[in-house]
């Protein structure tokens, strides 16, 4: 029986199923934000949702109020960085490496002489003398590894620096990205020609143009001669290592010691030519950075 007032609409029909208790809400109660507490579903005051602009800021890609275009940040511009300090450090390291390889060549020649004497008359060579030769050989090998590691690290840093500068001088001179100045050295077989390609393009980009804008030739003999001798030294070193490990007789030690001396002297020549190449390319970049892309004469 209804107690509604006359003329009032009838109460809504009650659906089947249990009804919430008196005073209970039909949905789970939502937490009420407390002063200083940020509700997870609401934006912070002054902070829009992710992907929405701040109040008063234009939407990216949309014009400013009044028809002004939304400014696009300029792309990053590479800047020239002087390779002079790295060039000086490389000159010192390559010089030290040359001296170490000279010492190694002398050690190999000393071992060759001892093995020749052992073959001729084993009794005339004392065991202490042979032990001393082994110690010198081990010392030379350790010094070679240390100088090689330090020189390689600094050389690759310098090589990447001049390659990046070349990109600033002449972006159109390159077919490989600047990352190849580092990665090319670690590719088997590819490291016999890819670094030269990067070096040649960097060399060309670092040469000033003639006053009339035409190509100005600068001899690439320092680059080419260094690369040929360096590749020869690398290949000889790869041949020497397994030969030395297998040498276990006086005859084989004599032969491998002579071959090791040749490898060391080739490495000395490569170090000298590397100094000339590094200093010449650094000088080309210093001149172009100071005087501009056109030569005075």
Phi, psi and omega in degrees: 000133185264143177252022179291153179291152180300135178087350180278152180294148179292153179295151180296147180291146179275127179282167178290160178101167182289144177259151178294150180298161182301129178088353181268146179277151182287344177241158177304138181297140178270141179294140179270129180294139176264159178303128180083358182253132181262120178286135185300332184271359184241147177288151175291149178301125180083357180239113182283174173296164177299131180091355178253145182287158173293152176304132180087355179257146181285157175284133180304135181089349180254151181289156173295157172303131183102359175094001180285137180289151177286123185291137176260130181298140181292151178293152180296139182252127177287143180244152176291140176231131186294131175268009188296315181297317178294324178297318179295316178298320179294322178300318179293312183296318179294325177294317177297318179298322178297318179295318180298319180288331172296318176297319178294321177297319178296322178296317178296320178292325177295317177296319177302317179295319179295317180295327176295320178291321179297319179295320180289315182205094184302331185289339186273356179250117182285156179296324179298325178294319178294320177297321178296322177295320177297320180295317179296321179296317178296320179295317180297319179297319180294318179294323177297318180296318181295313181292325179296317181297310181297318181293318180298317181298311182292323180297316181295322177297314178298317182299318177292324179297311182290328176295318178295320176298320178300325177297325178288319181295309185214090181298336183276000186273356190241143173249352178237145180290167183294337178297336178292342176296340176255308187293332184298334182285344187252011179262117180304139182069312178300332180287000176270350180217332182295316178299326177296321179298317178296317181296319181294317179293324177294320177300311181296321180290338183270353180275133176292150174280162175292162181305331179272005178091358179280167182292136180245116185278131171236128186304131178264021180302318178302321179290309186294316181295319177298316185294319180298314182290324179295317178298319178298318179296319180295317180293319178296321178296323178292328177284323184293319187303307179294328177295319180293321180294330182270351183287117181223011176233159178302324180292314180292324177293324177297313183292317183289332177292320177296318178294323178296324177296321177297317178300316182295318180292326175294321178294323176299314178298320178296322179294318179297314180292328177295322177299315180296318179295313182298315182291323181291314180294322177297318179296319178301316181289324178297318180293315182293324178292327183276323187257345181101181187286344184250133178286151181291324180228000000 
